Amino acid sequence: MPIFQGLLMAVAALLAAQATVHHFDEDAIGQPPPGFTLSAGRNASPGRWTVERDGTSRILVHAGTPAEAGGFSVAIFDGERLDNAEISVRIKATGGSRTGGIVWRYQDALNYYAVQLNLAGQELSVYRVVRGNRIRLEREDDLELDPDAWHSLRVVQDGDSMRVYLGGIRVFGDRDRSAREPGSAGLWASGDAMVSFDDFRAGLRADRRR
């Protein structure tokens, strides 16, 4: 193997090792996931986050209620607070508003970034939330996705540059120069939605590609 190619593989392996991966397969069924803090916003309750069986695997499920339709719920990973980061998850939304996604640079329920996949409305949106005020940075509608299938979401934050991928395809690539401290990463669900998550990954960015 050429020395340069071997060096690249070694670097890639090192970067991959810096990511935390949570598959939920070792977690207790019917219980909240260990290593996550549950919270909520817009006067909603945290909702019911439990690990459930999915075939031979286990997944994390948020079970919302119609009464919480105006709010949202988050499951924040208790790991390292990240600045430049790469976060990804597999998601399936089957009930309620069918809306879920990823949060990052999360300070608290009033300050964070979020990418939200709405399978009922067939749209993907990116928001910056500051002191509870939600500012939409990007939106892509008319996605024509299978509403009952699993979909992969990935966010890469590199300084003021962010890239969002859906199903491995880059959908958004933009800059947001608003000052923001490093923060936590986690999962987001609309208060009334039934959303399943699997293969959550959070860690240092894997590359610096634009």
Backbone torsions as a table, in degrees:
resi	resn	phi	psi	omega
1	MET	NA	130.6	177.8
2	PRO	-56.2	145.5	-176.8
3	ILE	-59.4	-42.4	-177.6
4	PHE	-64.1	-42.6	179.6
5	GLN	-64.3	-40.4	177.9
6	GLY	-63.4	-37.7	178.3
7	LEU	-64.3	-42.0	178.7
8	LEU	-62.5	-41.4	179.2
9	MET	-64.9	-38.4	179.3
10	ALA	-65.5	-42.8	178.3
11	VAL	-63.7	-43.3	179.4
12	ALA	-61.4	-41.0	179.2
13	ALA	-65.1	-39.3	178.7
14	LEU	-63.4	-43.9	179.9
15	LEU	-65.9	-41.2	178.9
16	ALA	-61.9	-34.8	-179.1
17	ALA	-68.2	-20.5	-178.9
18	GLN	-80.0	-7.9	179.3
19	ALA	-89.3	140.9	173.5
20	THR	-91.8	130.6	-179.3
21	VAL	-118.2	130.2	178.2
22	HIS	-125.3	110.6	-179.0
23	HIS	-95.4	-14.2	-179.4
24	PHE	71.8	0.0	-175.3
25	ASP	-69.6	-21.1	-179.9
26	GLU	-98.7	1.8	-175.8
27	ASP	-89.0	154.6	-176.7
28	ALA	-72.5	132.1	179.1
29	ILE	-68.5	138.0	178.7
30	GLY	82.9	3.7	-178.7
31	GLN	-117.2	156.0	173.1
32	PRO	-61.6	153.2	-177.2
33	PRO	-73.6	131.3	175.0
34	PRO	-67.9	148.3	179.1
35	GLY	86.8	5.6	178.4
36	PHE	-127.0	142.7	173.8
37	THR	-105.4	128.7	-177.1
38	LEU	-95.6	136.3	-179.9
39	SER	-149.6	-179.8	-177.3
40	ALA	-156.8	168.6	178.4
41	GLY	-143.4	169.8	-177.9
42	ARG	58.5	44.5	175.1
43	ASN	62.4	23.3	176.6
44	ALA	-94.7	163.8	172.0
45	SER	-87.3	163.0	179.6
46	PRO	-61.6	-13.2	-178.8
47	GLY	78.6	-175.1	-177.7
48	ARG	-108.1	105.5	176.5
49	TRP	-104.7	115.8	179.3
50	THR	-139.2	153.5	173.6
51	VAL	-83.9	129.5	-177.5
52	GLU	-129.6	161.3	178.9
53	ARG	-82.0	138.9	176.1
54	ASP	-135.8	92.3	-173.3
55	GLY	66.6	-125.0	178.1
56	THR	-92.1	-1.2	-178.3
57	SER	-108.6	176.7	174.4
58	ARG	-126.1	144.6	-176.9
59	ILE	-133.8	166.5	174.9
60	LEU	-99.4	129.9	-176.7
61	VAL	-122.0	131.0	169.6
62	HIS	-101.1	119.4	179.0
63	ALA	-107.5	103.8	179.8
64	GLY	-87.8	177.4	177.4
65	THR	-132.8	151.8	178.9
66	PRO	-55.5	-29.7	-178.5
67	ALA	-66.1	-20.2	-177.5
68	GLU	-102.4	21.0	-173.6
69	ALA	-59.7	-28.4	-177.5
70	GLY	-88.1	-3.4	-176.4
71	GLY	-114.2	-167.3	177.9
72	PHE	-149.8	163.9	-178.8
73	SER	-132.9	146.1	179.6
74	VAL	-131.8	148.7	171.2
75	ALA	-119.4	105.8	-172.4
76	ILE	-97.5	126.2	-179.8
77	PHE	-69.3	134.8	-175.2
78	ASP	-85.3	25.3	-178.7
79	GLY	-89.7	-158.8	-176.7
80	GLU	-63.3	141.0	172.4
81	ARG	-75.1	129.0	-171.0
82	LEU	-113.9	148.4	171.7
83	ASP	-107.0	-84.7	172.7
84	ASN	-76.2	119.5	-168.8
85	ALA	-150.5	164.5	172.4
86	GLU	-130.0	123.7	-177.8
87	ILE	-128.5	136.7	178.9
88	SER	-146.9	160.7	178.2
89	VAL	-163.1	154.7	168.2
90	ARG	-96.5	139.2	-172.6
91	ILE	-138.7	141.4	173.3
92	LYS	-139.4	127.2	-177.5
93	ALA	-118.3	121.5	-170.8
94	THR	-122.3	-5.1	-177.5
95	GLY	-149.3	166.0	-179.3
96	GLY	62.6	-136.2	179.7
97	SER	-78.1	-4.9	177.6
98	ARG	53.0	47.1	-177.1
99	THR	-127.4	126.2	177.7
100	GLY	-155.2	173.7	-179.7
101	GLY	176.2	-151.6	-174.8
102	ILE	-121.4	142.8	168.4
103	VAL	-117.3	149.2	176.6
104	TRP	-151.0	167.7	-169.9
105	ARG	46.3	41.9	-176.5
106	TYR	-80.7	120.6	175.9
107	GLN	-96.0	-48.4	177.3
108	ASP	-164.6	-174.8	-174.8
109	ALA	-67.8	-5.5	-179.6
110	LEU	-109.7	-6.4	-174.9
111	ASN	-144.2	111.7	-178.6
112	TYR	-177.1	173.2	168.4
113	TYR	-109.0	151.3	179.1
114	ALA	-148.0	143.4	166.9
115	VAL	-115.5	129.5	-172.9
116	GLN	-125.0	125.5	176.6
117	LEU	-100.8	116.4	179.5
118	ASN	-106.0	102.1	-177.4
119	LEU	-79.4	-21.9	174.9
120	ALA	-71.0	-40.5	179.2
121	GLY	-93.8	-3.3	179.7
122	GLN	54.4	52.6	179.2
123	GLU	-144.1	154.9	177.2
124	LEU	-123.7	130.2	-176.8
125	SER	-134.2	149.2	174.9
126	VAL	-118.1	131.8	-177.6
127	TYR	-127.3	148.4	162.7
128	ARG	-110.2	127.9	179.8
129	VAL	-112.6	122.1	-177.7
130	VAL	-127.8	119.3	-178.6
131	ARG	50.0	38.2	176.8
132	GLY	85.3	-7.5	179.1
133	ASN	-89.9	121.3	-176.1
134	ARG	-92.1	124.2	-179.4
135	ILE	-116.7	118.8	-179.7
136	ARG	-82.6	123.3	-179.6
137	LEU	-92.9	-36.3	-178.2
138	GLU	-148.0	154.7	176.1
139	ARG	-154.7	135.1	174.8
140	GLU	-129.9	119.8	-179.0
141	ASP	-115.2	180.0	-178.9
142	ASP	57.8	50.8	-175.5
143	LEU	-77.1	-28.9	-179.3
144	GLU	59.8	48.7	177.7
145	LEU	-94.1	153.5	173.1
146	ASP	-68.7	115.8	-174.6
147	PRO	-70.2	-14.4	-177.0
148	ASP	-105.9	4.6	-175.8
149	ALA	-98.8	166.1	170.2
150	TRP	-77.8	142.4	177.7
151	HIS	-133.5	147.0	179.7
152	SER	-103.6	135.7	176.0
153	LEU	-119.4	141.5	176.6
154	ARG	-145.3	137.1	177.1
155	VAL	-122.1	133.2	173.4
156	VAL	-120.9	117.5	178.3
157	GLN	-108.7	124.5	-178.4
158	ASP	-135.9	94.9	-174.1
159	GLY	65.9	-124.9	177.5
160	ASP	-94.1	7.2	179.5
161	SER	-99.3	134.7	176.4
162	MET	-130.9	142.9	176.3
163	ARG	-128.7	137.5	-178.9
164	VAL	-123.4	130.5	-178.3
165	TYR	-119.0	139.9	174.7
166	LEU	-126.1	119.8	-177.5
167	GLY	61.3	30.5	179.6
168	GLY	82.3	-2.5	-179.5
169	ILE	-104.3	129.4	179.4
170	ARG	-70.3	123.1	-178.5
171	VAL	-102.7	-42.2	-179.4
172	PHE	-126.8	146.6	170.8
173	GLY	-150.1	109.9	-172.2
174	ASP	-149.6	173.5	176.3
175	ARG	-120.5	142.8	174.9
176	ASP	-135.4	108.5	-173.6
177	ARG	-88.0	10.8	176.5
178	SER	-64.5	137.6	179.1
179	ALA	-63.5	135.4	-179.6
180	ARG	-153.3	130.4	177.6
181	GLU	-78.4	158.4	171.2
182	PRO	-55.4	149.8	-177.8
183	GLY	-150.3	-176.5	-179.3
184	SER	-83.6	167.8	175.9
185	ALA	-123.7	154.4	179.7
186	GLY	-176.2	-159.3	-173.5
187	LEU	-118.5	147.7	-175.5
188	TRP	-126.8	140.5	175.1
189	ALA	-143.3	139.9	173.3
190	SER	-61.6	145.7	-173.0
191	GLY	-58.1	-27.3	-178.2
192	ASP	-102.4	4.3	-170.1
193	ALA	-91.0	147.9	168.0
194	MET	-99.9	108.9	-174.3
195	VAL	-131.5	135.6	176.7
196	SER	-110.3	144.4	-179.4
197	PHE	-131.3	148.4	174.9
198	ASP	-153.4	159.8	175.3
199	ASP	54.4	53.1	177.3
200	PHE	-76.8	130.0	179.5
201	ARG	-130.7	137.6	177.3
202	ALA	-148.5	130.7	179.2
203	GLY	-178.5	-172.4	177.4
204	LEU	-61.0	147.8	-179.0
205	ARG	-57.9	146.1	-175.8
206	ALA	-85.7	-16.4	-179.9
207	ASP	-160.5	-178.7	178.4
208	ARG	-122.6	24.8	179.9
209	ARG	-69.5	143.5	175.8
210	ARG	-93.9	NA	NA
